[in-house]
Amino acid sequence: MGFPSPAADYAEERISLDREIIKHPAATDFFRVETDSMINAFIPPGALLVVDRSIIPQNMDIVVAVVEGEFMCRYLTKNEYKARLLPANPKVKDILITAEMNVQIIGVVIRTIIDPKNLQNVRAGRL
């Protein structure tokens, strides 16, 4: 016969990433970032994007799009006259979306997962 664990009073249900992050499982995809086009939005190469296809993209949402057959992650800016895909890196050009272009917005980025051990070009500050 044993004694109950004092930690039992503090036991909590395990956190489920599926429950916390994925709201629409059938409409959720994952993409791996390969470029530094969104580096200033804290999306470095190697980041894992959680993308929800069921969300209607709004102005300034970060989206995954296919432009002329090329996958990319960008900010979407739009109004009644035009739409653009904007990088978060001044070295990468904006893309003005025209009627002649083959562009598909795959979905809205709802989370970014990064491995801090693999971040490059980051300098440690003083504590």
Buried (B, 14 or more C-beta within 10 A) or exposed (E): EEEEEEEEEEEEEEEEEEEEEBEEEEEBEEBEBEBBBBBEBEBBBBBBBBBBBEBEBEEEBBBBBEBEEEBBBBBBBBEEEEBBBBBBBEEBEEBEBEEEEEBEBBBBBBBBEBEEEEEEEEEEEEE
